[in-house]
Structure formats: C-alpha cells, structure tokens
Amino acid sequence: MTKSKTETFIDEAERYGAHNYHPLPIVIESGEGAWVTDVEGRRYLDCLSAYSAVNQGHRHPKIVAALKAQADRITLTSRAFHNDRMGGFLADLCRIAGAEMALPMNSGAEAVETALKAARKWGYEKRGIPPDEAEIVTVAENFHGRTISIVSFSTEDQYRRGFGPFTPGFRTVPFGDLAALRAAIGPRTVAFLAEPIQGEAGVMIPPAGYLAEAAALCRAAGVVTIWDEIQSGLGRTGKLFAYEHDGEGAKPDLLVLGKALSGGVYPVSAVVGRAEVLGVFRPGDHGSTYGGNPLASAVAQAALGVLVDEDLVGNSARLGRKLAEGLGAISSSLVKEIRVRGLWAGIELHESAGPARAYCLKLVERGVLAKDTRAQVIRLAPPLVIGENELEFLLTAVRAVLA
Ligand SMILES: *Cc1c(COP(=O)(O)O)cnc(C)c1O
C-alpha cells in the first residue's frame, strides 16, 4: 500500500513535531479568500479562519502586497533604533480603536502579559499598592494564551496540569456575574481581565449590559479594565469590537488585540488604551526584539486598512444576521443551544450527541472546515469576506450534518 500525500505529510509532522495539537486530518497547501485547497486538490470553505486571524480572507492581495514591498526595503531593525513604519501603524491603530497609546508585540499571549504588567505597575505607582501585593480578577472558562502566568489563572484543568508552580495574584469569578465581581474587588485589586465573548469556551455571550456594568463598577473602584479582544475583535461579531454591543460605557482602559490585526499574514499583537496606564512603562521595563518591527507594522497597517476600506464589519453584521436566521431555523435533536454574534457561532450539542469533533469531520467531507471547541461545541467563524453564496454553502453543510 502506498501512502497518500496526506498521510505522508501527517506522518512526517507527527514523527518530528511535538504533539501539542490534534489537527483534523487534512493537509492544506494553498488558500485564497475564504477558501483553502489541500494536497489532494480538494477545496474547503475555511470556517475557522485560524481562530479569527484570517478575518480579511487568506492572502488578501493588499496585505500580501504590503508584505512584499516591505520585505524589499527592511524587515527588522529592533527597537534599539526607530523605523519608518511603526509610527504610522500605531497612529492608525489608535485612531481606529479610539485609544491614546499602543504597545506592539507579536503573539496574543505576549500582549496579554503586557497588559497584566502595565496594570500591576500602574497599581503600584498610581494607587500605592504595597509591593508584590497587586491582585487581578479574571473570569472562569477564560482563554488568554499559554504562558505560565496566563495558565496560572486558567480554569481548564488540562491547560495547567503538569505546569506548576504558578504565578500568584489572580482571582477568578464566574462569567457574567456582576455580584461576584463586586465581591472579588478588594483594596489591592488593580485590574479586571475578561473576554467580551468567550471564544474558546464555546462562543459564550454574557448577559446584555454585563461589560458596561463591569466597567462602571471597576471605574468606581479604581480598577483597570482589560478586554481581551484577540479573537472577538476586529469585526468578528458584527461590530469593530465586541464590547461595543454594550455601548460606549463598556469601553475598557486597555484593549488587547492580535490575530486579525495582521490578517493572518504575520504575527502581530498589541495593547492599546489609556496613556495613564500604558504610560507607566519606561525604557527597559518591557520589550520584544520583533515587536513593532517594520514588516509587522506594514502588514498590520494594511490589514487594518482592508477592514475599514472593505467594510468587513458591515459585512459581518449583515451576513451574521443571515447566519443567525439560518442556524436558528435548524431543528435537530442533537442541538442543545446555538449562540451567534456576527459571523461567529457556537453550536452546542447535547452530550448524548457525542463529541463535536465527529461532526467537524463530517463537515470536512462536505467541504467545510470548522473546529470543535471544548467537547460539545462546533465553532463557526468564516472569514469576514464571504458572500451570500458561501454562507448558503456553509448552512447547507451544517443542516446536512445535524440532520
Ligand atoms: C488566541 C487567543 C489568545 C492567544 O493568542 P496567541 O497568539 O495564540 O498567543 C489570547 N486570547 C484570546 C481570546 C485568544 O483567542
């Protein structure tokens, strides 16, 4: 028996790669817009979008052009010197996000760490918290990345098991529970960190008004609000930022961005927000060799431009309504609950339906790539560039698989 191309590539990856992922068994070779092609020449509608990093679609021509042009000029200077690209990127980012200041990093986890460091230092300098006693409130079922400090406050057993000892100074409250938040805030609390919609937890949407009320509570208590919009931000939910569903009052002190910030072309993340908090960093306090490099800045500036120029937020809202209607019309005994915001859906299956992964494998057979999250949820997050036909293709596949 000769091995298929797919088997050959998978065997090689399994043989030499550490086994920290369990991918669906397809090997992608190329992509364009909302579609990818595997090594056997089969095409799929990408409904994961690299966890919303590819909101602008695969290889968006304007973003790829920015990458190529910048690669022919200069790619990395380090922050030991200035470069002629970072300022323009951060200016656009601050304007679009309504922020005073930004700090660029590379991965999402690094940006979350950056926000936590900023909040702690702010607490010591501006609130006079005794050294090493700052507390940060986080939310149960959170996902903020994989560093040791971040998994220190994860409530997912697998993310922590085997990785202690952990970083102290965190407390957890249930998502959506204002009374618990109020009770958790003490004299040493410096920050409240939350995802406006919890993606990895299964697209969990909090009660209306939760973020605005949490922000008000924190403001009154002198606590910095940090919204991690690495997955929910930049158009995914039909607004530029998911917190906007709760109005201007839900705006945080710090907003953490990543993933679609660079349209899937290069790793770029950032913390943006109030100068009073981000301004606590002084030269030498914090940094990253690649953070804010000219290639990253050129790519991210182009990726933000595409979001705005092509009104991807509007498309997400418009097609998101159709996605909600289409999914809402499905009646299946397998389904426990369907949650939709913009072009983002979590289809939660009953335990009796078995794990969601089996249904994702069936979607693959119908030309749709989606990934289960937690055991029982199929998550759908197509690129925001999809059209009506692609949405219909997705709904047809989902209907068939849940029938
Ligand atoms: C993906 C993600 C992160 C971590 O980003 P990485 O780039 O993988 O480090 C953090 N928070 C949220 C909400 C995410 O979805």
The ligand as an SDF file (V2000), in Angstrom:
LIG
                    3D

 15 15  0  0  0  0  0  0  0  0999 V2000
   -5.7280   33.1640   20.5190 C   0  0  0  0  0  0  0  0  0  0  0  0
   -6.0380   33.9120   21.7640 C   0  0  0  0  0  0  0  0  0  0  0  0
   -5.0300   34.3150   22.6510 C   0  0  0  0  0  0  0  0  0  0  0  0
   -3.5770   33.9230   22.4660 C   0  0  0  0  0  0  0  0  0  0  0  0
   -3.0440   34.3540   21.2830 O   0  0  0  0  0  0  0  0  0  0  0  0
   -1.7060   33.6460   20.7120 P   0  0  0  0  0  0  0  0  0  0  0  0
   -1.3460   34.4690   19.5340 O   0  0  0  0  0  0  0  0  0  0  0  0
   -2.0920   32.2350   20.3710 O   0  0  0  0  0  0  0  0  0  0  0  0
   -0.7070   33.6920   21.8130 O   0  0  0  0  0  0  0  0  0  0  0  0
   -5.3850   35.0580   23.7500 C   0  0  0  0  0  0  0  0  0  0  0  0
   -6.6670   35.4080   23.9830 N   0  0  0  0  0  0  0  0  0  0  0  0
   -7.6660   35.0340   23.1590 C   0  0  0  0  0  0  0  0  0  0  0  0
   -9.0590   35.4630   23.4610 C   0  0  0  0  0  0  0  0  0  0  0  0
   -7.3850   34.2580   22.0430 C   0  0  0  0  0  0  0  0  0  0  0  0
   -8.3850   33.8600   21.2480 O   0  0  0  0  0  0  0  0  0  0  0  0
  1  2  1  0
  2  3  1  0
  2 14  2  0
  3  4  1  0
  3 10  2  0
  4  5  1  0
  5  6  1  0
  6  7  2  0
  6  8  1  0
  6  9  1  0
 10 11  1  0
 11 12  2  0
 12 13  1  0
 12 14  1  0
 14 15  1  0
M  END
$$$$
